[in-house]
Amino acid sequence: MLSAACRHEPLITTRLVDGKASPATYGWPLSLVEVHHNSLAPIAGMDRLWKRFERVDTVPYVRSLGAVAVLGDTVVIGVGGFSNTAFRYDLRTKALTRSPQPAWLDTAAYTPPAALAPQGQYIAYLANQPDGTTRLVVRSWPDGRVLAHSPPVHLRGFLGPQQGGAIWWQNADRFYARVPVSDSGPSWASVNGRVASSGVELDWKIYADLTPQRGSEPGRPVERTDSAAEARHWELAERAIPQLPVSEFPELPAAFVRDLAGCTVPQTYVTTRPHNVIHGTFASSQQLDWAVLCSRGGESVIRIWWGGPVQCPRELAPAKNLSYLQGIGDGKIGFSRVISTTDFYQNNEGETSTIKLEHDAIENAFTEKSSTIFMCRDGKWISLSGAD
């Protein structure tokens, strides 16, 4: 029996360790990815024996909310936390490759975190919609083909690990999700998903949350919880984001100011000096271009004014302002999205190094957490790794 369990390649498993909770992830921990590999398959009742042959490794430079999978017996893949990167770690060569996560994953909710299928071919996550609703979406990984999505629902605020539900894969063909929603009062959306030859099938149900809370009558739906009050706190913080009119930036070209009609420029908690208006040689060293973080209707997008014939799409990286809020101490919440001009990016293959660009690029940062570099090249925006 023991010889039957021996393999030519090690059995690989992963474990999330040293989790560090962040206010911006509402208490969900960002964890190191610990990798366990063993030349013996785990046999029931013989844990002590096979663990004697186990080796432990840790994926360097990465903290994840939990979207991790194993490919075969040598590669671990996953999605980082605030680094907005996908990673691939080869256990044989110890080589780490990181790249910007797919743009469609930028809309993913942190609560609960996304989940990769055990063999890494699918990802299930909650996708925030432009109208304020949320859908559970299943895509193929990494190409992003949509395989299934749920009806739209309204999430019940920003909840931590104890109340925020979960998305998990039982095996490569079946997954489950339990998500707190508010469409019919405090409720739970329950999803039973199955990968079939015809696609991904979702069994979607909503049922009342009958969890008794302190001060409520057992067996009755909870009308309001501390989590709901906290969510309201964040919603009010979003409404209170300082916004400057475009007219406060007289250096902008007059034609660009007219093009920005209806926009305001959101300001962070970091400085009182007006910011989020930048200029640089974003497409060519032969022309001067401008960029503004334009806020409208609770969403901000980078708008570009091209100063010459070399151009890329004029809008970039739309995102809800709410997703760029974070706790800044003493119970306060601050807006944290900053754009700046840069001429380098971080190369995260193996040990991190700095690479200089041939012309300026736009850095889109979540203050004190991570950033993405957007560079205009051959008429297209490409994403590069910024600071973590």
Secondary structure as the mmCIF struct_conf table of DSSP 4:
data_model
#
loop_
_struct_conf.conf_type_id
_struct_conf.id
_struct_conf.beg_label_comp_id
_struct_conf.beg_label_asym_id
_struct_conf.beg_label_seq_id
_struct_conf.end_label_comp_id
_struct_conf.end_label_asym_id
_struct_conf.end_label_seq_id
HELX_RH_AL_P HELX_RH_AL_P1 LEU A 2 ALA A 5
STRN STRN1 CYS A 6 ALA A 21
HELX_RH_3T_P HELX_RH_3T_P1 PRO A 23 THR A 25
TURN_TY1_P TURN_TY1_P1 TYR A 26 GLY A 27
HELX_LH_PP_P HELX_LH_PP_P1 TRP A 28 TRP A 28
STRN STRN2 PRO A 29 LEU A 40
TURN_TY1_P TURN_TY1_P2 ALA A 44 GLY A 45
HELX_RH_AL_P HELX_RH_AL_P2 ASP A 47 LYS A 51
TURN_TY1_P TURN_TY1_P3 ARG A 52 PHE A 53
STRN STRN3 ARG A 55 THR A 58
TURN_TY1_P TURN_TY1_P4 PRO A 60 TYR A 61
STRN STRN4 SER A 64 SER A 64
BEND BEND1 LEU A 65 GLY A 66
STRN STRN5 VAL A 68 LEU A 71
TURN_TY1_P TURN_TY1_P5 GLY A 72 THR A 74
STRN STRN6 VAL A 75 VAL A 79
BEND BEND2 GLY A 81 GLY A 81
TURN_TY1_P TURN_TY1_P6 PHE A 82 SER A 83
STRN STRN7 THR A 85 ASP A 90
TURN_TY1_P TURN_TY1_P7 LEU A 91 LYS A 94
STRN STRN8 ALA A 95 PRO A 100
HELX_LH_PP_P HELX_LH_PP_P2 GLN A 101 PRO A 102
HELX_RH_3T_P HELX_RH_3T_P2 ALA A 103 THR A 107
STRN STRN9 ALA A 108 ALA A 108
BEND BEND3 TYR A 110 PRO A 112
HELX_LH_PP_P HELX_LH_PP_P3 PRO A 113 ALA A 114
STRN STRN10 ALA A 115 LEU A 116
TURN_TY1_P TURN_TY1_P8 PRO A 118 GLN A 119
BEND BEND4 GLY A 120 GLN A 121
STRN STRN11 TYR A 122 ASN A 128
TURN_TY1_P TURN_TY1_P9 PRO A 130 ASP A 131
BEND BEND5 GLY A 132 GLY A 132
STRN STRN12 THR A 134 SER A 140
TURN_TY1_P TURN_TY1_P10 TRP A 141 ASP A 143
STRN STRN13 VAL A 146 HIS A 149
HELX_LH_PP_P HELX_LH_PP_P4 SER A 150 PRO A 152
STRN STRN14 VAL A 153 VAL A 153
STRN STRN15 LEU A 155 LEU A 155
BEND BEND6 GLY A 157 PHE A 158
TURN_TY1_P TURN_TY1_P11 PRO A 161 GLN A 163
BEND BEND7 GLY A 164 GLY A 164
STRN STRN16 ALA A 166 ASN A 171
TURN_TY1_P TURN_TY1_P12 ALA A 172 ASP A 173
STRN STRN17 ARG A 174 VAL A 181
TURN_TY1_P TURN_TY1_P13 ASP A 183 SER A 184
BEND BEND8 GLY A 185 PRO A 186
STRN STRN18 SER A 187 ALA A 196
TURN_TY1_P TURN_TY1_P14 SER A 197 SER A 198
STRN STRN19 GLY A 199 ALA A 208
TURN_TY1_P TURN_TY1_P15 ARG A 214 GLY A 215
BEND BEND9 SER A 216 SER A 216
TURN_TY1_P TURN_TY1_P16 PRO A 218 GLY A 219
BEND BEND10 ARG A 220 ARG A 220
BEND BEND11 GLU A 223 GLU A 223
HELX_RH_AL_P HELX_RH_AL_P3 ASP A 226 ARG A 239
TURN_TY1_P TURN_TY1_P17 ALA A 240 ALA A 240
STRN STRN20 GLN A 243 PRO A 245
HELX_RH_3T_P HELX_RH_3T_P3 VAL A 246 GLU A 248
TURN_TY1_P TURN_TY1_P18 PRO A 250 GLU A 251
BEND BEND12 LEU A 252 LEU A 252
HELX_RH_AL_P HELX_RH_AL_P4 ALA A 254 ASP A 259
TURN_TY1_P TURN_TY1_P19 LEU A 260 GLY A 262
STRN STRN21 THR A 264 PRO A 266
BEND BEND13 TYR A 269 VAL A 270
BEND BEND14 THR A 272 ARG A 273
BEND BEND15 ASN A 276 ASN A 276
STRN STRN22 VAL A 277 GLY A 280
BEND BEND16 PHE A 282 ALA A 283
TURN_TY1_P TURN_TY1_P20 SER A 285 GLN A 286
BEND BEND17 GLN A 287 GLN A 287
STRN STRN23 ASP A 289 ARG A 296
TURN_TY1_P TURN_TY1_P21 GLY A 297 GLY A 298
STRN STRN24 GLU A 299 TRP A 305
BEND BEND18 GLY A 307 PRO A 309
BEND BEND19 ARG A 314 ARG A 314
STRN STRN25 GLU A 315 LYS A 320
HELX_RH_3T_P HELX_RH_3T_P4 ASN A 321 TYR A 324
STRN STRN26 LEU A 325 GLY A 329
TURN_TY1_P TURN_TY1_P22 ASP A 330 GLY A 331
STRN STRN27 LYS A 332 PHE A 335
STRN STRN28 ARG A 337 ASN A 347
BEND BEND20 GLU A 349 GLU A 351
STRN STRN29 SER A 353 PHE A 366
TURN_TY1_P TURN_TY1_P23 THR A 367 LYS A 369
STRN STRN30 SER A 370 ARG A 377
TURN_TY1_P TURN_TY1_P24 ASP A 378 GLY A 379
STRN STRN31 LYS A 380 SER A 385
#
